[in-house]
Amino acid sequence: LSHHLARMAKVGLIRQEKHSRTIVCIPEYGHLENLIGFLQEECCAGVRIAHEPEPL
């Protein structure tokens, strides 16, 4: 798990702060929202999401 968190910190999706012997991970919401938007536009184009109602 720690290598996944380290990679997310490296690319700016989270920020890590060390408090004594504990590392706290803080999400970078702006970067996460940009990533989600990109994935929805590029990877899910034309795919109906399960929780969306059928168009009338």
N, CA, C and O atoms as a Tripos MOL2 file, in Angstrom:
@<TRIPOS>MOLECULE
protein
  224   223    56     0     0
PROTEIN
NO_CHARGES

@<TRIPOS>ATOM
      1 N           0.8210   -1.1920    0.0000 N.3       1 LEU1
      2 CA          0.0000    0.0000    0.0000 C.3       1 LEU1
      3 C           0.8650    1.2550    0.0000 C.2       1 LEU1
      4 O           0.5350    2.2410   -0.6590 O.2       1 LEU1
      5 N           1.9610    1.2180    0.7320 N.am      2 SER2
      6 CA          2.7800    2.4280    0.8430 C.3       2 SER2
      7 C           3.3670    2.8520   -0.4920 C.2       2 SER2
      8 O           3.5380    4.0480   -0.7300 O.2       2 SER2
      9 N           3.6830    1.8970   -1.3790 N.am      3 HIS3
     10 CA          4.2280    2.3000   -2.6760 C.3       3 HIS3
     11 C           3.1650    2.9730   -3.5380 C.2       3 HIS3
     12 O           3.4910    3.8540   -4.3340 O.2       3 HIS3
     13 N           1.8950    2.5750   -3.3970 N.am      4 HIS4
     14 CA          0.8050    3.2460   -4.1210 C.3       4 HIS4
     15 C           0.6420    4.6800   -3.6180 C.2       4 HIS4
     16 O           0.4940    5.6080   -4.4130 O.2       4 HIS4
     17 N           0.6700    4.8550   -2.3030 N.am      5 LEU5
     18 CA          0.5440    6.1910   -1.7240 C.3       5 LEU5
     19 C           1.7240    7.0730   -2.1120 C.2       5 LEU5
     20 O           1.5520    8.2590   -2.3940 O.2       5 LEU5
     21 N           2.9130    6.4990   -2.1250 N.am      6 ALA6
     22 CA          4.0980    7.2690   -2.5230 C.3       6 ALA6
     23 C           3.9750    7.7380   -3.9660 C.2       6 ALA6
     24 O           4.3420    8.8700   -4.2810 O.2       6 ALA6
     25 N           3.4650    6.8830   -4.8410 N.am      7 ARG7
     26 CA          3.2910    7.2550   -6.2550 C.3       7 ARG7
     27 C           2.2430    8.3570   -6.3920 C.2       7 ARG7
     28 O           2.4310    9.2990   -7.1620 O.2       7 ARG7
     29 N           1.1310    8.2440   -5.6450 N.am      8 MET8
     30 CA          0.0980    9.2850   -5.7070 C.3       8 MET8
     31 C           0.6380   10.6120   -5.1930 C.2       8 MET8
     32 O           0.2880   11.6680   -5.7200 O.2       8 MET8
     33 N           1.4830   10.5710   -4.1760 N.am      9 ALA9
     34 CA          2.0980   11.7980   -3.6640 C.3       9 ALA9
     35 C           3.0490   12.3860   -4.7040 C.2       9 ALA9
     36 O           3.1030   13.6020   -4.8860 O.2       9 ALA9
     37 N           3.7880   11.5310   -5.3750 N.am     10 LYS10
     38 CA          4.7600   11.9930   -6.3740 C.3      10 LYS10
     39 C           4.0820   12.7250   -7.5290 C.2      10 LYS10
     40 O           4.6270   13.7000   -8.0460 O.2      10 LYS10
     41 N           2.8960   12.2630   -7.9390 N.am     11 VAL11
     42 CA          2.1930   12.9020   -9.0610 C.3      11 VAL11
     43 C           1.2280   13.9930   -8.6030 C.2      11 VAL11
     44 O           0.5710   14.6200   -9.4340 O.2      11 VAL11
     45 N           1.1340   14.2310   -7.2920 N.am     12 GLY12
     46 CA          0.3580   15.3530   -6.7870 C.3      12 GLY12
     47 C          -1.0990   15.0850   -6.4730 C.2      12 GLY12
     48 O          -1.8670   16.0260   -6.2720 O.2      12 GLY12
     49 N          -1.5040   13.8080   -6.4250 N.am     13 LEU13
     50 CA         -2.8930   13.5000   -6.0930 C.3      13 LEU13
     51 C          -3.1570   13.5760   -4.5960 C.2      13 LEU13
     52 O          -4.2820   13.8330   -4.1690 O.2      13 LEU13
     53 N          -2.1180   13.3530   -3.8040 N.am     14 ILE14
     54 CA         -2.2140   13.4940   -2.3510 C.3      14 ILE14
     55 C          -0.9670   14.2160   -1.8570 C.2      14 ILE14
     56 O           0.0500   14.2890   -2.5450 O.2      14 ILE14
     57 N          -1.0780   14.7410   -0.6560 N.am     15 ARG15
     58 CA          0.0600   15.3660    0.0240 C.3      15 ARG15
     59 C           0.2800   14.5750    1.3050 C.2      15 ARG15
     60 O          -0.6790   14.2250    1.9930 O.2      15 ARG15
     61 N           1.5230   14.2960    1.6250 N.am     16 GLN16
     62 CA          1.8280   13.5410    2.8320 C.3      16 GLN16
     63 C           2.5110   14.4390    3.8510 C.2      16 GLN16
     64 O           3.4290   15.1910    3.5260 O.2      16 GLN16
     65 N           2.0430   14.3440    5.0900 N.am     17 GLU17
     66 CA          2.6430   15.0830    6.2040 C.3      17 GLU17
     67 C           3.0340   14.0830    7.2810 C.2      17 GLU17
     68 O           2.2600   13.1930    7.6350 O.2      17 GLU17
     69 N           4.2320   14.2430    7.7890 N.am     18 LYS18
     70 CA          4.7050   13.3500    8.8410 C.3      18 LYS18
     71 C           4.4450   13.9910   10.1960 C.2      18 LYS18
     72 O           4.8380   15.1310   10.4430 O.2      18 LYS18
     73 N           3.7810   13.2500   11.0640 N.am     19 HIS19
     74 CA          3.4990   13.6650   12.4360 C.3      19 HIS19
     75 C           4.0600   12.5760   13.3480 C.2      19 HIS19
     76 O           3.4560   11.5170   13.5220 O.2      19 HIS19
     77 N           5.2170   12.8570   13.9190 N.am     20 SER20
     78 CA          5.9190   11.8830   14.7490 C.3      20 SER20
     79 C           6.2310   10.6520   13.8980 C.2      20 SER20
     80 O           6.9910   10.7580   12.9350 O.2      20 SER20
     81 N           5.6710    9.5000   14.2240 N.am     21 ARG21
     82 CA          5.9190    8.2810   13.4430 C.3      21 ARG21
     83 C           4.7760    7.9620   12.4980 C.2      21 ARG21
     84 O           4.7560    6.8880   11.8950 O.2      21 ARG21
     85 N           3.8340    8.8660   12.3580 N.am     22 THR22
     86 CA          2.6620    8.6540   11.5140 C.3      22 THR22
     87 C           2.7330    9.5480   10.2850 C.2      22 THR22
     88 O           3.1030   10.7180   10.3840 O.2      22 THR22
     89 N           2.3810    9.0000    9.1330 N.am     23 ILE23
     90 CA          2.2860    9.7900    7.9040 C.3      23 ILE23
     91 C           0.8110    9.9630    7.5810 C.2      23 ILE23
     92 O           0.0780    8.9850    7.4350 O.2      23 ILE23
     93 N           0.3820   11.2120    7.4710 N.am     24 VAL24
     94 CA         -1.0070   11.5390    7.1690 C.3      24 VAL24
     95 C          -1.0930   11.9110    5.6940 C.2      24 VAL24
     96 O          -0.3250   12.7430    5.2120 O.2      24 VAL24
     97 N          -2.0300   11.2900    4.9800 N.am     25 CYS25
     98 CA         -2.2350   11.5730    3.5600 C.3      25 CYS25
     99 C          -3.4350   12.4920    3.4030 C.2      25 CYS25
    100 O          -4.5160   12.2140    3.9230 O.2      25 CYS25
    101 N          -3.2350   13.5920    2.6790 N.am     26 ILE26
    102 CA         -4.2710   14.5980    2.4750 C.3      26 ILE26
    103 C          -4.5630   14.6860    0.9820 C.2      26 ILE26
    104 O          -3.6550   14.9430    0.1920 O.2      26 ILE26
    105 N          -5.8190   14.4760    0.5830 N.am     27 PRO27
    106 CA         -6.1300   14.5210   -0.8490 C.3      27 PRO27
    107 C          -5.9870   15.9270   -1.4140 C.2      27 PRO27
    108 O          -6.3090   16.9110   -0.7490 O.2      27 PRO27
    109 N          -5.5070   16.0090   -2.6330 N.am     28 GLU28
    110 CA         -5.4420   17.2640   -3.3840 C.3      28 GLU28
    111 C          -6.6530   17.2630   -4.3100 C.2      28 GLU28
    112 O          -6.5800   16.7970   -5.4460 O.2      28 GLU28
    113 N          -7.7720   17.7950   -3.8050 N.am     29 TYR29
    114 CA         -9.0500   17.6750   -4.4970 C.3      29 TYR29
    115 C          -9.0410   18.2690   -5.9040 C.2      29 TYR29
    116 O          -9.6710   17.7150   -6.8040 O.2      29 TYR29
    117 N          -8.3550   19.3640   -6.1070 N.am     30 GLY30
    118 CA         -8.3110   19.9600   -7.4390 C.3      30 GLY30
    119 C          -7.7250   19.0120   -8.4660 C.2      30 GLY30
    120 O          -8.2740   18.8540   -9.5570 O.2      30 GLY30
    121 N          -6.6120   18.3800   -8.1230 N.am     31 HIS31
    122 CA         -5.9780   17.4310   -9.0420 C.3      31 HIS31
    123 C          -6.8440   16.1860   -9.2250 C.2      31 HIS31
    124 O          -6.9410   15.6530  -10.3310 O.2      31 HIS31
    125 N          -7.4720   15.7230   -8.1500 N.am     32 LEU32
    126 CA         -8.3370   14.5490   -8.2460 C.3      32 LEU32
    127 C          -9.5500   14.8240   -9.1290 C.2      32 LEU32
    128 O          -9.9380   13.9740   -9.9300 O.2      32 LEU32
    129 N         -10.1500   16.0040   -8.9900 N.am     33 GLU33
    130 CA        -11.2980   16.3550   -9.8260 C.3      33 GLU33
    131 C         -10.8930   16.4390  -11.2930 C.2      33 GLU33
    132 O         -11.6440   16.0030  -12.1660 O.2      33 GLU33
    133 N          -9.7160   16.9920  -11.5750 N.am     34 ASN34
    134 CA         -9.2280   17.0460  -12.9540 C.3      34 ASN34
    135 C          -9.0270   15.6450  -13.5220 C.2      34 ASN34
    136 O          -9.3810   15.3840  -14.6720 O.2      34 ASN34
    137 N          -8.4630   14.7470  -12.7280 N.am     35 LEU35
    138 CA         -8.2460   13.3770  -13.1770 C.3      35 LEU35
    139 C          -9.5700   12.6730  -13.4420 C.2      35 LEU35
    140 O          -9.7190   12.0000  -14.4620 O.2      35 LEU35
    141 N         -10.5260   12.8200  -12.5400 N.am     36 ILE36
    142 CA        -11.8370   12.1900  -12.7190 C.3      36 ILE36
    143 C         -12.5150   12.7340  -13.9680 C.2      36 ILE36
    144 O         -13.0890   11.9670  -14.7410 O.2      36 ILE36
    145 N         -12.4570   14.0450  -14.1740 N.am     37 GLY37
    146 CA        -13.0430   14.6440  -15.3710 C.3      37 GLY37
    147 C         -12.4160   14.0950  -16.6350 C.2      37 GLY37
    148 O         -13.1240   13.7700  -17.5890 O.2      37 GLY37
    149 N         -11.0880   13.9880  -16.6560 N.am     38 PHE38
    150 CA        -10.3910   13.4360  -17.8180 C.3      38 PHE38
    151 C         -10.8290   11.9990  -18.0780 C.2      38 PHE38
    152 O         -11.1360   11.6330  -19.2120 O.2      38 PHE38
    153 N         -10.8560   11.1890  -17.0260 N.am     39 LEU39
    154 CA        -11.2330    9.7880  -17.1950 C.3      39 LEU39
    155 C         -12.6660    9.6500  -17.6880 C.2      39 LEU39
    156 O         -12.9490    8.7900  -18.5230 O.2      39 LEU39
    157 N         -13.5710   10.4770  -17.1890 N.am     40 GLN40
    158 CA        -14.9570   10.4130  -17.6390 C.3      40 GLN40
    159 C         -15.0810   10.8000  -19.1060 C.2      40 GLN40
    160 O         -15.8460   10.1800  -19.8460 O.2      40 GLN40
    161 N         -14.3430   11.8140  -19.5340 N.am     41 GLU41
    162 CA        -14.4280   12.2670  -20.9200 C.3      41 GLU41
    163 C         -13.7280   11.3200  -21.8820 C.2      41 GLU41
    164 O         -14.2540   11.0400  -22.9600 O.2      41 GLU41
    165 N         -12.5700   10.8290  -21.5200 N.am     42 GLU42
    166 CA        -11.7540   10.0390  -22.4440 C.3      42 GLU42
    167 C         -12.0210    8.5380  -22.3750 C.2      42 GLU42
    168 O         -12.0130    7.8580  -23.4010 O.2      42 GLU42
    169 N         -12.2510    8.0320  -21.1970 N.am     43 CYS43
    170 CA        -12.3860    6.5820  -21.0430 C.3      43 CYS43
    171 C         -13.8380    6.1130  -21.0270 C.2      43 CYS43
    172 O         -14.1210    4.9600  -21.3530 O.2      43 CYS43
    173 N         -14.7370    6.9780  -20.6590 N.am     44 CYS44
    174 CA        -16.1350    6.5730  -20.4880 C.3      44 CYS44
    175 C         -17.0560    7.2360  -21.5070 C.2      44 CYS44
    176 O         -18.2730    7.2200  -21.3290 O.2      44 CYS44
    177 N         -16.5090    7.8120  -22.5590 N.am     45 ALA45
    178 CA        -17.3300    8.5010  -23.5620 C.3      45 ALA45
    179 C         -18.3090    7.5040  -24.1750 C.2      45 ALA45
    180 O         -17.9080    6.4610  -24.6910 O.2      45 ALA45
    181 N         -19.5840    7.8360  -24.1120 N.am     46 GLY46
    182 CA        -20.6170    6.9890  -24.6900 C.3      46 GLY46
    183 C         -21.0650    5.8410  -23.8070 C.2      46 GLY46
    184 O         -21.9450    5.0760  -24.2030 O.2      46 GLY46
    185 N         -20.4910    5.7000  -22.6300 N.am     47 VAL47
    186 CA        -20.8700    4.6230  -21.7200 C.3      47 VAL47
    187 C         -21.8630    5.1710  -20.7140 C.2      47 VAL47
    188 O         -21.6020    6.1790  -20.0570 O.2      47 VAL47
    189 N         -23.0190    4.4950  -20.5930 N.am     48 ARG48
    190 CA        -24.0240    4.9340  -19.6340 C.3      48 ARG48
    191 C         -23.6270    4.4500  -18.2510 C.2      48 ARG48
    192 O         -23.3450    3.2670  -18.0600 O.2      48 ARG48
    193 N         -23.6050    5.3570  -17.2920 N.am     49 ILE49
    194 CA        -23.2610    5.0180  -15.9140 C.3      49 ILE49
    195 C         -24.4870    4.4100  -15.2510 C.2      49 ILE49
    196 O         -25.6020    4.8960  -15.4450 O.2      49 ILE49
    197 N         -24.2950    3.3550  -14.4730 N.am     50 ALA50
    198 CA        -25.3910    2.5590  -13.9150 C.3      50 ALA50
    199 C         -26.3950    3.3770  -13.1210 C.2      50 ALA50
    200 O         -27.5870    3.0720  -13.1700 O.2      50 ALA50
    201 N         -25.9710    4.4020  -12.3920 N.am     51 HIS51
    202 CA        -26.9070    5.1380  -11.5440 C.3      51 HIS51
    203 C         -27.6450    6.2430  -12.2980 C.2      51 HIS51
    204 O         -28.5050    6.9100  -11.7230 O.2      51 HIS51
    205 N         -27.3210    6.4470  -13.5800 N.am     52 GLU52
    206 CA        -28.0350    7.4620  -14.3560 C.3      52 GLU52
    207 C         -29.3160    6.8580  -14.9190 C.2      52 GLU52
    208 O         -29.2940    5.7340  -15.4200 O.2      52 GLU52
    209 N         -30.4360    7.5850  -14.8450 N.am     53 PRO53
    210 CA        -31.6850    7.0530  -15.3970 C.3      53 PRO53
    211 C         -31.6250    7.0010  -16.9230 C.2      53 PRO53
    212 O         -30.9080    7.7720  -17.5600 O.2      53 PRO53
    213 N         -32.3900    6.0800  -17.4890 N.am     54 GLU54
    214 CA        -32.5070    5.9770  -18.9440 C.3      54 GLU54
    215 C         -33.1330    7.2540  -19.4880 C.2      54 GLU54
    216 O         -34.0630    7.7840  -18.8800 O.2      54 GLU54
    217 N         -32.6460    7.7640  -20.6220 N.am     55 PRO55
    218 CA        -33.2740    8.9500  -21.2170 C.3      55 PRO55
    219 C         -34.6780    8.6180  -21.7070 C.2      55 PRO55
    220 O         -34.9310    7.5050  -22.1690 O.2      55 PRO55
    221 N         -35.5840    9.5770  -21.6060 N.am     56 LEU56
    222 CA        -36.9740    9.3600  -22.0400 C.3      56 LEU56
    223 C         -37.1400    9.6010  -23.5070 C.2      56 LEU56
    224 O         -38.2430    9.4630  -24.0350 O.2      56 LEU56
@<TRIPOS>BOND
     1     1     2 1
     2     2     3 1
     3     3     4 2
     4     3     5 am
     5     5     6 1
     6     6     7 1
     7     7     8 2
     8     7     9 am
     9     9    10 1
    10    10    11 1
    11    11    12 2
    12    11    13 am
    13    13    14 1
    14    14    15 1
    15    15    16 2
    16    15    17 am
    17    17    18 1
    18    18    19 1
    19    19    20 2
    20    19    21 am
    21    21    22 1
    22    22    23 1
    23    23    24 2
    24    23    25 am
    25    25    26 1
    26    26    27 1
    27    27    28 2
    28    27    29 am
    29    29    30 1
    30    30    31 1
    31    31    32 2
    32    31    33 am
    33    33    34 1
    34    34    35 1
    35    35    36 2
    36    35    37 am
    37    37    38 1
    38    38    39 1
    39    39    40 2
    40    39    41 am
    41    41    42 1
    42    42    43 1
    43    43    44 2
    44    43    45 am
    45    45    46 1
    46    46    47 1
    47    47    48 2
    48    47    49 am
    49    49    50 1
    50    50    51 1
    51    51    52 2
    52    51    53 am
    53    53    54 1
    54    54    55 1
    55    55    56 2
    56    55    57 am
    57    57    58 1
    58    58    59 1
    59    59    60 2
    60    59    61 am
    61    61    62 1
    62    62    63 1
    63    63    64 2
    64    63    65 am
    65    65    66 1
    66    66    67 1
    67    67    68 2
    68    67    69 am
    69    69    70 1
    70    70    71 1
    71    71    72 2
    72    71    73 am
    73    73    74 1
    74    74    75 1
    75    75    76 2
    76    75    77 am
    77    77    78 1
    78    78    79 1
    79    79    80 2
    80    79    81 am
    81    81    82 1
    82    82    83 1
    83    83    84 2
    84    83    85 am
    85    85    86 1
    86    86    87 1
    87    87    88 2
    88    87    89 am
    89    89    90 1
    90    90    91 1
    91    91    92 2
    92    91    93 am
    93    93    94 1
    94    94    95 1
    95    95    96 2
    96    95    97 am
    97    97    98 1
    98    98    99 1
    99    99   100 2
   100    99   101 am
   101   101   102 1
   102   102   103 1
   103   103   104 2
   104   103   105 am
   105   105   106 1
   106   106   107 1
   107   107   108 2
   108   107   109 am
   109   109   110 1
   110   110   111 1
   111   111   112 2
   112   111   113 am
   113   113   114 1
   114   114   115 1
   115   115   116 2
   116   115   117 am
   117   117   118 1
   118   118   119 1
   119   119   120 2
   120   119   121 am
   121   121   122 1
   122   122   123 1
   123   123   124 2
   124   123   125 am
   125   125   126 1
   126   126   127 1
   127   127   128 2
   128   127   129 am
   129   129   130 1
   130   130   131 1
   131   131   132 2
   132   131   133 am
   133   133   134 1
   134   134   135 1
   135   135   136 2
   136   135   137 am
   137   137   138 1
   138   138   139 1
   139   139   140 2
   140   139   141 am
   141   141   142 1
   142   142   143 1
   143   143   144 2
   144   143   145 am
   145   145   146 1
   146   146   147 1
   147   147   148 2
   148   147   149 am
   149   149   150 1
   150   150   151 1
   151   151   152 2
   152   151   153 am
   153   153   154 1
   154   154   155 1
   155   155   156 2
   156   155   157 am
   157   157   158 1
   158   158   159 1
   159   159   160 2
   160   159   161 am
   161   161   162 1
   162   162   163 1
   163   163   164 2
   164   163   165 am
   165   165   166 1
   166   166   167 1
   167   167   168 2
   168   167   169 am
   169   169   170 1
   170   170   171 1
   171   171   172 2
   172   171   173 am
   173   173   174 1
   174   174   175 1
   175   175   176 2
   176   175   177 am
   177   177   178 1
   178   178   179 1
   179   179   180 2
   180   179   181 am
   181   181   182 1
   182   182   183 1
   183   183   184 2
   184   183   185 am
   185   185   186 1
   186   186   187 1
   187   187   188 2
   188   187   189 am
   189   189   190 1
   190   190   191 1
   191   191   192 2
   192   191   193 am
   193   193   194 1
   194   194   195 1
   195   195   196 2
   196   195   197 am
   197   197   198 1
   198   198   199 1
   199   199   200 2
   200   199   201 am
   201   201   202 1
   202   202   203 1
   203   203   204 2
   204   203   205 am
   205   205   206 1
   206   206   207 1
   207   207   208 2
   208   207   209 am
   209   209   210 1
   210   210   211 1
   211   211   212 2
   212   211   213 am
   213   213   214 1
   214   214   215 1
   215   215   216 2
   216   215   217 am
   217   217   218 1
   218   218   219 1
   219   219   220 2
   220   219   221 am
   221   221   222 1
   222   222   223 1
   223   223   224 2
@<TRIPOS>SUBSTRUCTURE
     1 LEU1         2 RESIDUE 1 A LEU
     2 SER2         6 RESIDUE 1 A SER
     3 HIS3        10 RESIDUE 1 A HIS
     4 HIS4        14 RESIDUE 1 A HIS
     5 LEU5        18 RESIDUE 1 A LEU
     6 ALA6        22 RESIDUE 1 A ALA
     7 ARG7        26 RESIDUE 1 A ARG
     8 MET8        30 RESIDUE 1 A MET
     9 ALA9        34 RESIDUE 1 A ALA
    10 LYS10       38 RESIDUE 1 A LYS
    11 VAL11       42 RESIDUE 1 A VAL
    12 GLY12       46 RESIDUE 1 A GLY
    13 LEU13       50 RESIDUE 1 A LEU
    14 ILE14       54 RESIDUE 1 A ILE
    15 ARG15       58 RESIDUE 1 A ARG
    16 GLN16       62 RESIDUE 1 A GLN
    17 GLU17       66 RESIDUE 1 A GLU
    18 LYS18       70 RESIDUE 1 A LYS
    19 HIS19       74 RESIDUE 1 A HIS
    20 SER20       78 RESIDUE 1 A SER
    21 ARG21       82 RESIDUE 1 A ARG
    22 THR22       86 RESIDUE 1 A THR
    23 ILE23       90 RESIDUE 1 A ILE
    24 VAL24       94 RESIDUE 1 A VAL
    25 CYS25       98 RESIDUE 1 A CYS
    26 ILE26      102 RESIDUE 1 A ILE
    27 PRO27      106 RESIDUE 1 A PRO
    28 GLU28      110 RESIDUE 1 A GLU
    29 TYR29      114 RESIDUE 1 A TYR
    30 GLY30      118 RESIDUE 1 A GLY
    31 HIS31      122 RESIDUE 1 A HIS
    32 LEU32      126 RESIDUE 1 A LEU
    33 GLU33      130 RESIDUE 1 A GLU
    34 ASN34      134 RESIDUE 1 A ASN
    35 LEU35      138 RESIDUE 1 A LEU
    36 ILE36      142 RESIDUE 1 A ILE
    37 GLY37      146 RESIDUE 1 A GLY
    38 PHE38      150 RESIDUE 1 A PHE
    39 LEU39      154 RESIDUE 1 A LEU
    40 GLN40      158 RESIDUE 1 A GLN
    41 GLU41      162 RESIDUE 1 A GLU
    42 GLU42      166 RESIDUE 1 A GLU
    43 CYS43      170 RESIDUE 1 A CYS
    44 CYS44      174 RESIDUE 1 A CYS
    45 ALA45      178 RESIDUE 1 A ALA
    46 GLY46      182 RESIDUE 1 A GLY
    47 VAL47      186 RESIDUE 1 A VAL
    48 ARG48      190 RESIDUE 1 A ARG
    49 ILE49      194 RESIDUE 1 A ILE
    50 ALA50      198 RESIDUE 1 A ALA
    51 HIS51      202 RESIDUE 1 A HIS
    52 GLU52      206 RESIDUE 1 A GLU
    53 PRO53      210 RESIDUE 1 A PRO
    54 GLU54      214 RESIDUE 1 A GLU
    55 PRO55      218 RESIDUE 1 A PRO
    56 LEU56      222 RESIDUE 1 A LEU
